Amino acid sequence: MSATGQLPLSIITDDEATLANFQSRTSVLEVVNGLSTLVDCRQGEYFLWGAEGVGKSHLLQAVSHALGTHALYLPLEDLTEVPPQALLEGADTVPVLALDNVQAVLRSPDWQEALFHLFNRRRDAGLALLFSADRVPSELVTLLPDLRSRLGSLTVFHLPKQTDQELAEMLRFRAARRGLLMSDEVVNYVMTRVERSAKSLIMLLDRIDRAALAQARPVTIPLINELRLLSRD
């Protein structure tokens, strides 16, 4: 994990949240292509929405990682107790601004007002905007109406929940990116015994990766059972 150094407080991001490390699937190809263009051109206005665990934060962090100091990533669910003025300094000029989980400001009029004016300044300057939330802009019903209208004017993408097959493919893909070979037998064994969510599978993969390295053994069902890797105890 790493912390961005652009802010007066530490914002923790996932080092593995990159575009190359995102298991693309047919239902999100348009989203990934749009964000790849945003990274290349530093231009675009996007709003990503979907349930927890579908990859919204991964993609916003991936854009930020790809652009380094040319992007600012703010996970709003962690920041609403901080006055917006303390965090948004510099947000007027950074080429790409990524604001994650906008629904977090639904009960914060100060943040809503600040984001509304920031949105207008950035749009007037032709600077890129990237937002995420757990619902479409029109369903952010307690949001400042003018801000909700602005968000609705962005290019809106839905990230649907992954199917079991897509989660299994993600597990294989992320394992391969770490140099781990997971056979179909192992993947099927895991998928029938853990919560079927991207977060749970990545946490399990972290445990498997550490164990396989420490034991200098391939990833097998006996290894998983012997070391109780499916247990959180």
C-alpha positions as protocol buffer text, in pm:
chain_id: "A"
residue {
  index: 1
  type: MET
  ca { x: 0 y: 0 z: 0 }
}
residue {
  index: 2
  type: SER
  ca { x: 111 y: 360 z: -56 }
}
residue {
  index: 3
  type: ALA
  ca { x: 3 y: 707 z: 40 }
}
residue {
  index: 4
  type: THR
  ca { x: -39 y: 1002 z: -194 }
}
residue {
  index: 5
  type: GLY
  ca { x: 183 y: 1292 z: -100 }
}
residue {
  index: 6
  type: GLN
  ca { x: -24 y: 1575 z: -246 }
}
residue {
  index: 7
  type: LEU
  ca { x: -243 y: 1629 z: 60 }
}
residue {
  index: 8
  type: PRO
  ca { x: -200 y: 1744 z: 419 }
}
residue {
  index: 9
  type: LEU
  ca { x: -315 y: 1400 z: 534 }
}
residue {
  index: 10
  type: SER
  ca { x: -229 y: 1050 z: 426 }
}
residue {
  index: 11
  type: ILE
  ca { x: -460 y: 890 z: 173 }
}
residue {
  index: 12
  type: ILE
  ca { x: -397 y: 520 z: 140 }
}
residue {
  index: 13
  type: THR
  ca { x: -424 y: 363 z: -204 }
}
residue {
  index: 14
  type: ASP
  ca { x: -373 y: 10 z: -332 }
}
residue {
  index: 15
  type: ASP
  ca { x: -47 y: -36 z: -523 }
}
residue {
  index: 16
  type: GLU
  ca { x: -211 y: -316 z: -724 }
}
residue {
  index: 17
  type: ALA
  ca { x: -492 y: -91 z: -845 }
}
residue {
  index: 18
  type: THR
  ca { x: -367 y: -37 z: -1200 }
}
residue {
  index: 19
  type: LEU
  ca { x: -536 y: -60 z: -1537 }
}
residue {
  index: 20
  type: ALA
  ca { x: -309 y: -352 z: -1631 }
}
residue {
  index: 21
  type: ASN
  ca { x: -416 y: -533 z: -1313 }
}
residue {
  index: 22
  type: PHE
  ca { x: -788 y: -488 z: -1376 }
}
residue {
  index: 23
  type: GLN
  ca { x: -962 y: -802 z: -1499 }
}
residue {
  index: 24
  type: SER
  ca { x: -1149 y: -655 z: -1791 }
}
residue {
  index: 25
  type: ARG
  ca { x: -1472 y: -825 z: -1894 }
}
residue {
  index: 26
  type: THR
  ca { x: -1715 y: -770 z: -2177 }
}
residue {
  index: 27
  type: SER
  ca { x: -1954 y: -568 z: -1965 }
}
residue {
  index: 28
  type: VAL
  ca { x: -1689 y: -310 z: -1871 }
}
residue {
  index: 29
  type: LEU
  ca { x: -1478 y: -285 z: -2187 }
}
residue {
  index: 30
  type: GLU
  ca { x: -1632 y: 51 z: -2277 }
}
residue {
  index: 31
  type: VAL
  ca { x: -1548 y: 185 z: -1931 }
}
residue {
  index: 32
  type: VAL
  ca { x: -1187 y: 65 z: -1943 }
}
residue {
  index: 33
  type: ASN
  ca { x: -1139 y: 200 z: -2295 }
}
residue {
  index: 34
  type: GLY
  ca { x: -1278 y: 538 z: -2190 }
}
residue {
  index: 35
  type: LEU
  ca { x: -1048 y: 561 z: -1889 }
}
residue {
  index: 36
  type: SER
  ca { x: -748 y: 453 z: -2097 }
}
residue {
  index: 37
  type: THR
  ca { x: -824 y: 741 z: -2332 }
}
residue {
  index: 38
  type: LEU
  ca { x: -856 y: 976 z: -2035 }
}
residue {
  index: 39
  type: VAL
  ca { x: -511 y: 868 z: -1915 }
}
residue {
  index: 40
  type: ASP
  ca { x: -360 y: 918 z: -2260 }
}
residue {
  index: 41
  type: CYS
  ca { x: -525 y: 1254 z: -2333 }
}
residue {
  index: 42
  type: ARG
  ca { x: -594 y: 1385 z: -1981 }
}
residue {
  index: 43
  type: GLN
  ca { x: -937 y: 1480 z: -2109 }
}
residue {
  index: 44
  type: GLY
  ca { x: -1286 y: 1348 z: -2035 }
}
residue {
  index: 45
  type: GLU
  ca { x: -1576 y: 1358 z: -1792 }
}
residue {
  index: 46
  type: TYR
  ca { x: -1693 y: 1025 z: -1649 }
}
residue {
  index: 47
  type: PHE
  ca { x: -1922 y: 901 z: -1375 }
}
residue {
  index: 48
  type: LEU
  ca { x: -1891 y: 533 z: -1274 }
}
residue {
  index: 49
  type: TRP
  ca { x: -2159 y: 368 z: -1064 }
}
residue {
  index: 50
  type: GLY
  ca { x: -2224 y: 24 z: -926 }
}
residue {
  index: 51
  type: ALA
  ca { x: -2240 y: -185 z: -612 }
}
residue {
  index: 52
  type: GLU
  ca { x: -1952 y: -226 z: -368 }
}
residue {
  index: 53
  type: GLY
  ca { x: -1675 y: -450 z: -498 }
}
residue {
  index: 54
  type: VAL
  ca { x: -1731 y: -411 z: -873 }
}
residue {
  index: 55
  type: GLY
  ca { x: -1408 y: -219 z: -929 }
}
residue {
  index: 56
  type: LYS
  ca { x: -1497 y: 150 z: -909 }
}
residue {
  index: 57
  type: SER
  ca { x: -1226 y: 242 z: -658 }
}
residue {
  index: 58
  type: HIS
  ca { x: -976 y: 21 z: -840 }
}
residue {
  index: 59
  type: LEU
  ca { x: -1035 y: 209 z: -1165 }
}
residue {
  index: 60
  type: LEU
  ca { x: -1021 y: 557 z: -1010 }
}
residue {
  index: 61
  type: GLN
  ca { x: -700 y: 469 z: -828 }
}
residue {
  index: 62
  type: ALA
  ca { x: -563 y: 314 z: -1147 }
}
residue {
  index: 63
  type: VAL
  ca { x: -611 y: 641 z: -1333 }
}
residue {
  index: 64
  type: SER
  ca { x: -443 y: 828 z: -1048 }
}
residue {
  index: 65
  type: HIS
  ca { x: -150 y: 585 z: -1038 }
}
residue {
  index: 66
  type: ALA
  ca { x: -103 y: 606 z: -1414 }
}
residue {
  index: 67
  type: LEU
  ca { x: -86 y: 986 z: -1408 }
}
residue {
  index: 68
  type: GLY
  ca { x: 111 y: 1034 z: -1088 }
}
residue {
  index: 69
  type: THR
  ca { x: 129 y: 1402 z: -990 }
}
residue {
  index: 70
  type: HIS
  ca { x: -99 y: 1491 z: -1281 }
}
residue {
  index: 71
  type: ALA
  ca { x: -396 y: 1339 z: -1096 }
}
residue {
  index: 72
  type: LEU
  ca { x: -558 y: 1379 z: -756 }
}
residue {
  index: 73
  type: TYR
  ca { x: -755 y: 1091 z: -601 }
}
residue {
  index: 74
  type: LEU
  ca { x: -992 y: 1159 z: -312 }
}
residue {
  index: 75
  type: PRO
  ca { x: -1187 y: 876 z: -141 }
}
residue {
  index: 76
  type: LEU
  ca { x: -1475 y: 1087 z: -12 }
}
residue {
  index: 77
  type: GLU
  ca { x: -1606 y: 824 z: 230 }
}
residue {
  index: 78
  type: ASP
  ca { x: -1288 y: 876 z: 435 }
}
residue {
  index: 79
  type: LEU
  ca { x: -1280 y: 1254 z: 414 }
}
residue {
  index: 80
  type: THR
  ca { x: -1620 y: 1405 z: 485 }
}
residue {
  index: 81
  type: GLU
  ca { x: -1525 y: 1487 z: 847 }
}
residue {
  index: 82
  type: VAL
  ca { x: -1249 y: 1711 z: 714 }
}
residue {
  index: 83
  type: PRO
  ca { x: -1342 y: 2061 z: 593 }
}
residue {
  index: 84
  type: PRO
  ca { x: -1339 y: 2055 z: 212 }
}
residue {
  index: 85
  type: GLN
  ca { x: -1121 y: 2364 z: 194 }
}
residue {
  index: 86
  type: ALA
  ca { x: -844 y: 2168 z: 367 }
}
residue {
  index: 87
  type: LEU
  ca { x: -846 y: 1906 z: 93 }
}
residue {
  index: 88
  type: LEU
  ca { x: -944 y: 2075 z: -229 }
}
residue {
  index: 89
  type: GLU
  ca { x: -656 y: 2321 z: -249 }
}
residue {
  index: 90
  type: GLY
  ca { x: -487 y: 2250 z: -579 }
}
residue {
  index: 91
  type: ALA
  ca { x: -787 y: 2059 z: -714 }
}
residue {
  index: 92
  type: ASP
  ca { x: -862 y: 2349 z: -950 }
}
residue {
  index: 93
  type: THR
  ca { x: -547 y: 2297 z: -1152 }
}
residue {
  index: 94
  type: VAL
  ca { x: -453 y: 1927 z: -1142 }
}
residue {
  index: 95
  type: PRO
  ca { x: -517 y: 1780 z: -1490 }
}
residue {
  index: 96
  type: VAL
  ca { x: -732 y: 1488 z: -1364 }
}
residue {
  index: 97
  type: LEU
  ca { x: -947 y: 1484 z: -1052 }
}
residue {
  index: 98
  type: ALA
  ca { x: -1091 y: 1150 z: -932 }
}
residue {
  index: 99
  type: LEU
  ca { x: -1356 y: 1168 z: -660 }
}
residue {
  index: 100
  type: ASP
  ca { x: -1454 y: 827 z: -525 }
}
residue {
  index: 101
  type: ASN
  ca { x: -1789 y: 742 z: -362 }
}
residue {
  index: 102
  type: VAL
  ca { x: -1975 y: 1070 z: -405 }
}
residue {
  index: 103
  type: GLN
  ca { x: -2269 y: 933 z: -206 }
}
residue {
  index: 104
  type: ALA
  ca { x: -2056 y: 997 z: 104 }
}
residue {
  index: 105
  type: VAL
  ca { x: -2134 y: 1369 z: 87 }
}
residue {
  index: 106
  type: LEU
  ca { x: -2514 y: 1329 z: 84 }
}
residue {
  index: 107
  type: ARG
  ca { x: -2533 y: 1450 z: 446 }
}
residue {
  index: 108
  type: SER
  ca { x: -2267 y: 1719 z: 415 }
}
residue {
  index: 109
  type: PRO
  ca { x: -2396 y: 2049 z: 270 }
}
residue {
  index: 110
  type: ASP
  ca { x: -2050 y: 2205 z: 298 }
}
residue {
  index: 111
  type: TRP
  ca { x: -1894 y: 1935 z: 85 }
}
residue {
  index: 112
  type: GLN
  ca { x: -2175 y: 1949 z: -168 }
}
residue {
  index: 113
  type: GLU
  ca { x: -2140 y: 2325 z: -208 }
}
residue {
  index: 114
  type: ALA
  ca { x: -1763 y: 2298 z: -240 }
}
residue {
  index: 115
  type: LEU
  ca { x: -1786 y: 2021 z: -501 }
}
residue {
  index: 116
  type: PHE
  ca { x: -2045 y: 2214 z: -702 }
}
residue {
  index: 117
  type: HIS
  ca { x: -1820 y: 2518 z: -733 }
}
residue {
  index: 118
  type: LEU
  ca { x: -1514 y: 2301 z: -796 }
}
residue {
  index: 119
  type: PHE
  ca { x: -1700 y: 2119 z: -1072 }
}
residue {
  index: 120
  type: ASN
  ca { x: -1787 y: 2446 z: -1242 }
}
residue {
  index: 121
  type: ARG
  ca { x: -1435 y: 2582 z: -1220 }
}
residue {
  index: 122
  type: ARG
  ca { x: -1284 y: 2267 z: -1362 }
}
residue {
  index: 123
  type: ARG
  ca { x: -1537 y: 2240 z: -1644 }
}
residue {
  index: 124
  type: ASP
  ca { x: -1480 y: 2604 z: -1736 }
}
residue {
  index: 125
  type: ALA
  ca { x: -1107 y: 2530 z: -1747 }
}
residue {
  index: 126
  type: GLY
  ca { x: -1156 y: 2218 z: -1960 }
}
residue {
  index: 127
  type: LEU
  ca { x: -1002 y: 1988 z: -1699 }
}
residue {
  index: 128
  type: ALA
  ca { x: -1087 y: 1617 z: -1667 }
}
residue {
  index: 129
  type: LEU
  ca { x: -1344 y: 1497 z: -1411 }
}
residue {
  index: 130
  type: LEU
  ca { x: -1390 y: 1143 z: -1282 }
}
residue {
  index: 131
  type: PHE
  ca { x: -1652 y: 1049 z: -1022 }
}
residue {
  index: 132
  type: SER
  ca { x: -1786 y: 727 z: -874 }
}
residue {
  index: 133
  type: ALA
  ca { x: -2090 y: 642 z: -663 }
}
residue {
  index: 134
  type: ASP
  ca { x: -2307 y: 350 z: -563 }
}
residue {
  index: 135
  type: ARG
  ca { x: -2600 y: 476 z: -775 }
}
residue {
  index: 136
  type: VAL
  ca { x: -2675 y: 685 z: -1083 }
}
residue {
  index: 137
  type: PRO
  ca { x: -2666 y: 1065 z: -1041 }
}
residue {
  index: 138
  type: SER
  ca { x: -3045 y: 1097 z: -1059 }
}
residue {
  index: 139
  type: GLU
  ca { x: -3077 y: 872 z: -752 }
}
residue {
  index: 140
  type: LEU
  ca { x: -2853 y: 1093 z: -536 }
}
residue {
  index: 141
  type: VAL
  ca { x: -3178 y: 1256 z: -430 }
}
residue {
  index: 142
  type: THR
  ca { x: -3051 y: 1453 z: -130 }
}
residue {
  index: 143
  type: LEU
  ca { x: -2761 y: 1600 z: -324 }
}
residue {
  index: 144
  type: LEU
  ca { x: -2759 y: 1970 z: -406 }
}
residue {
  index: 145
  type: PRO
  ca { x: -2984 y: 1977 z: -717 }
}
residue {
  index: 146
  type: ASP
  ca { x: -2741 y: 2181 z: -925 }
}
residue {
  index: 147
  type: LEU
  ca { x: -2457 y: 1941 z: -841 }
}
residue {
  index: 148
  type: ARG
  ca { x: -2676 y: 1641 z: -918 }
}
residue {
  index: 149
  type: SER
  ca { x: -2757 y: 1798 z: -1255 }
}
residue {
  index: 150
  type: ARG
  ca { x: -2387 y: 1853 z: -1327 }
}
residue {
  index: 151
  type: LEU
  ca { x: -2305 y: 1492 z: -1244 }
}
residue {
  index: 152
  type: GLY
  ca { x: -2585 y: 1374 z: -1469 }
}
residue {
  index: 153
  type: SER
  ca { x: -2425 y: 1560 z: -1759 }
}
residue {
  index: 154
  type: LEU
  ca { x: -2114 y: 1341 z: -1743 }
}
residue {
  index: 155
  type: THR
  ca { x: -2066 y: 1025 z: -1945 }
}
residue {
  index: 156
  type: VAL
  ca { x: -2224 y: 768 z: -1713 }
}
residue {
  index: 157
  type: PHE
  ca { x: -2099 y: 408 z: -1701 }
}
residue {
  index: 158
  type: HIS
  ca { x: -2248 y: 121 z: -1501 }
}
residue {
  index: 159
  type: LEU
  ca { x: -2019 y: -146 z: -1358 }
}
residue {
  index: 160
  type: PRO
  ca { x: -2242 y: -451 z: -1302 }
}
residue {
  index: 161
  type: LYS
  ca { x: -2180 y: -715 z: -1039 }
}
residue {
  index: 162
  type: GLN
  ca { x: -1950 y: -994 z: -1154 }
}
residue {
  index: 163
  type: THR
  ca { x: -2091 y: -1335 z: -1229 }
}
residue {
  index: 164
  type: ASP
  ca { x: -1938 y: -1636 z: -1055 }
}
residue {
  index: 165
  type: GLN
  ca { x: -1753 y: -1716 z: -1376 }
}
residue {
  index: 166
  type: GLU
  ca { x: -1613 y: -1363 z: -1397 }
}
residue {
  index: 167
  type: LEU
  ca { x: -1500 y: -1380 z: -1034 }
}
residue {
  index: 168
  type: ALA
  ca { x: -1324 y: -1711 z: -1103 }
}
residue {
  index: 169
  type: GLU
  ca { x: -1155 y: -1557 z: -1407 }
}
residue {
  index: 170
  type: MET
  ca { x: -1051 y: -1258 z: -1196 }
}
residue {
  index: 171
  type: LEU
  ca { x: -896 y: -1493 z: -938 }
}
residue {
  index: 172
  type: ARG
  ca { x: -694 y: -1673 z: -1205 }
}
residue {
  index: 173
  type: PHE
  ca { x: -593 y: -1344 z: -1366 }
}
residue {
  index: 174
  type: ARG
  ca { x: -478 y: -1178 z: -1044 }
}
residue {
  index: 175
  type: ALA
  ca { x: -295 y: -1496 z: -938 }
}
residue {
  index: 176
  type: ALA
  ca { x: -115 y: -1510 z: -1271 }
}
residue {
  index: 177
  type: ARG
  ca { x: -12 y: -1146 z: -1232 }
}
residue {
  index: 178
  type: ARG
  ca { x: 163 y: -1252 z: -910 }
}
residue {
  index: 179
  type: GLY
  ca { x: 329 y: -1549 z: -1078 }
}
residue {
  index: 180
  type: LEU
  ca { x: 96 y: -1804 z: -917 }
}
residue {
  index: 181
  type: LEU
  ca { x: -52 y: -2090 z: -1115 }
}
residue {
  index: 182
  type: MET
  ca { x: -400 y: -2184 z: -996 }
}
residue {
  index: 183
  type: SER
  ca { x: -547 y: -2485 z: -1169 }
}
residue {
  index: 184
  type: ASP
  ca { x: -916 y: -2512 z: -1255 }
}
residue {
  index: 185
  type: GLU
  ca { x: -945 y: -2767 z: -975 }
}
residue {
  index: 186
  type: VAL
  ca { x: -806 y: -2523 z: -718 }
}
residue {
  index: 187
  type: VAL
  ca { x: -1015 y: -2231 z: -844 }
}
residue {
  index: 188
  type: ASN
  ca { x: -1335 y: -2438 z: -837 }
}
residue {
  index: 189
  type: TYR
  ca { x: -1252 y: -2562 z: -488 }
}
residue {
  index: 190
  type: VAL
  ca { x: -1201 y: -2208 z: -362 }
}
residue {
  index: 191
  type: MET
  ca { x: -1510 y: -2068 z: -533 }
}
residue {
  index: 192
  type: THR
  ca { x: -1739 y: -2315 z: -357 }
}
residue {
  index: 193
  type: ARG
  ca { x: -1599 y: -2234 z: -13 }
}
residue {
  index: 194
  type: VAL
  ca { x: -1557 y: -1857 z: 12 }
}
residue {
  index: 195
  type: GLU
  ca { x: -1778 y: -1553 z: -18 }
}
residue {
  index: 196
  type: ARG
  ca { x: -1821 y: -1477 z: -386 }
}
residue {
  index: 197
  type: SER
  ca { x: -1696 y: -1119 z: -391 }
}
residue {
  index: 198
  type: ALA
  ca { x: -1391 y: -957 z: -541 }
}
residue {
  index: 199
  type: LYS
  ca { x: -1280 y: -824 z: -202 }
}
residue {
  index: 200
  type: SER
  ca { x: -1296 y: -1165 z: -34 }
}
residue {
  index: 201
  type: LEU
  ca { x: -1114 y: -1335 z: -320 }
}
residue {
  index: 202
  type: ILE
  ca { x: -833 y: -1079 z: -326 }
}
residue {
  index: 203
  type: MET
  ca { x: -790 y: -1111 z: 51 }
}
residue {
  index: 204
  type: LEU
  ca { x: -772 y: -1489 z: 10 }
}
residue {
  index: 205
  type: LEU
  ca { x: -524 y: -1453 z: -273 }
}
residue {
  index: 206
  type: ASP
  ca { x: -302 y: -1242 z: -47 }
}
residue {
  index: 207
  type: ARG
  ca { x: -299 y: -1527 z: 209 }
}
residue {
  index: 208
  type: ILE
  ca { x: -233 y: -1790 z: -57 }
}
residue {
  index: 209
  type: ASP
  ca { x: 47 y: -1584 z: -210 }
}
residue {
  index: 210
  type: ARG
  ca { x: 224 y: -1541 z: 127 }
}
residue {
  index: 211
  type: ALA
  ca { x: 183 y: -1907 z: 213 }
}
residue {
  index: 212
  type: ALA
  ca { x: 305 y: -2037 z: -122 }
}
residue {
  index: 213
  type: LEU
  ca { x: 611 y: -1812 z: -98 }
}
residue {
  index: 214
  type: ALA
  ca { x: 688 y: -1907 z: 263 }
}
residue {
  index: 215
  type: GLN
  ca { x: 643 y: -2279 z: 194 }
}
residue {
  index: 216
  type: ALA
  ca { x: 809 y: -2268 z: -149 }
}
residue {
  index: 217
  type: ARG
  ca { x: 524 y: -2487 z: -274 }
}
residue {
  index: 218
  type: PRO
  ca { x: 278 y: -2465 z: -561 }
}
residue {
  index: 219
  type: VAL
  ca { x: -82 y: -2370 z: -494 }
}
residue {
  index: 220
  type: THR
  ca { x: -272 y: -2692 z: -435 }
}
residue {
  index: 221
  type: ILE
  ca { x: -580 y: -2801 z: -246 }
}
residue {
  index: 222
  type: PRO
  ca { x: -366 y: -2985 z: 14 }
}
residue {
  index: 223
  type: LEU
  ca { x: -165 y: -2665 z: 75 }
}
residue {
  index: 224
  type: ILE
  ca { x: -484 y: -2462 z: 117 }
}
residue {
  index: 225
  type: ASN
  ca { x: -630 y: -2714 z: 363 }
}
residue {
  index: 226
  type: GLU
  ca { x: -309 y: -2781 z: 552 }
}
residue {
  index: 227
  type: LEU
  ca { x: -254 y: -2413 z: 625 }
}
residue {
  index: 228
  type: ARG
  ca { x: -624 y: -2339 z: 680 }
}
residue {
  index: 229
  type: LEU
  ca { x: -611 y: -2064 z: 420 }
}
residue {
  index: 230
  type: LEU
  ca { x: -985 y: -2060 z: 377 }
}
residue {
  index: 231
  type: SER
  ca { x: -1029 y: -1976 z: 744 }
}
residue {
  index: 232
  type: ARG
  ca { x: -998 y: -1623 z: 877 }
}
residue {
  index: 233
  type: ASP
  ca { x: -913 y: -1745 z: 1225 }
}
